[in-house]
Amino acid sequence: MIKSELIQRLAEDNPHLFQRDVERIVSTVFDEITNALARGDRVELRGFGAFSVKKRDARTGRNPRTGEAVPVPEKSVPFFKAGKELRERMNTSD
């Protein structure tokens, strides 16, 4: 599912809201999660999961074309860990 499909489904499930308002709500939630992660904060959504930031150390990589050693700088990457309720719903045999 892509963002526009999520907005469409939420708008259909909530006919009392305008689609533009649903779009603004979804964008605001995503922006707040992104901003929190950029600050290094952890975002936990009970029953869904937790977003956090992990640091990857600098390392020496290889250029796949030439095999030449290439320095890869330290970087931060987003990480998601699914919550218990989400894992259970994914693994039910209904």
C-alpha positions in Angstrom: 0.0 0.0 0.0 1.3 3.4 -0.9 0.5 6.7 0.9 -2.2 7.7 -1.6 -3.9 4.4 -1.1 -3.8 4.8 2.6 -5.3 8.2 2.4 -8.0 6.9 0.0 -8.9 4.1 2.4 -9.0 6.3 5.4 -11.2 8.8 3.6 -13.6 6.0 2.6 -13.8 4.7 6.2 -14.4 8.2 7.5 -17.0 9.8 5.2 -17.5 12.7 7.7 -13.9 13.9 6.9 -12.9 15.6 3.7 -10.1 13.8 1.7 -7.9 16.9 1.9 -8.2 16.8 5.8 -7.3 13.1 5.8 -4.3 13.8 3.6 -3.2 16.6 5.9 -3.5 14.3 9.0 -1.5 11.5 7.4 1.2 13.8 6.2 1.4 15.5 9.6 1.8 12.1 11.4 4.5 11.0 8.9 6.3 14.4 9.3 6.3 14.1 13.1 7.7 10.6 13.0 10.4 11.7 10.6 11.2 14.8 12.7 11.5 12.7 15.8 13.8 10.2 14.2 15.9 13.1 12.8 16.3 14.3 16.4 17.4 10.8 17.4 14.2 10.1 19.3 12.4 6.8 19.4 8.7 6.7 18.3 6.6 3.9 19.8 3.1 3.1 18.6 1.6 0.6 21.0 0.4 -2.5 19.3 2.0 -1.5 16.0 5.8 -1.2 16.6 8.6 1.2 17.3 10.8 3.3 15.1 14.3 4.1 16.1 17.6 5.2 14.7 20.6 3.0 14.5 24.2 4.1 13.8 26.3 2.3 11.3 30.0 2.6 11.8 32.4 3.8 9.1 33.8 0.9 7.1 35.6 0.0 3.9 33.4 -1.2 1.1 34.1 -2.4 -2.4 33.1 -0.9 -5.7 31.2 -3.9 -7.4 32.4 -2.9 -10.9 36.1 -2.4 -10.2 36.6 -4.2 -6.9 38.3 -1.1 -5.7 38.2 -0.4 -1.9 35.9 2.6 -1.1 35.6 4.3 2.2 31.9 4.3 3.5 31.3 7.0 6.1 29.4 6.5 9.4 25.7 7.0 9.0 22.3 6.8 10.8 19.6 4.6 9.4 15.9 4.2 10.4 14.9 0.9 12.1 11.5 -0.5 12.7 10.6 -3.3 15.2 7.1 -4.7 14.9 5.0 -4.8 18.1 3.6 -8.0 19.6 0.1 -7.3 18.5 1.2 -6.7 14.9 3.3 -9.9 14.8 0.4 -11.9 16.2 -2.0 -10.5 13.6 0.4 -11.3 10.8 0.8 -14.9 12.0 -2.9 -15.9 12.7 -4.2 -18.8 10.7 -7.7 -17.5 9.9 
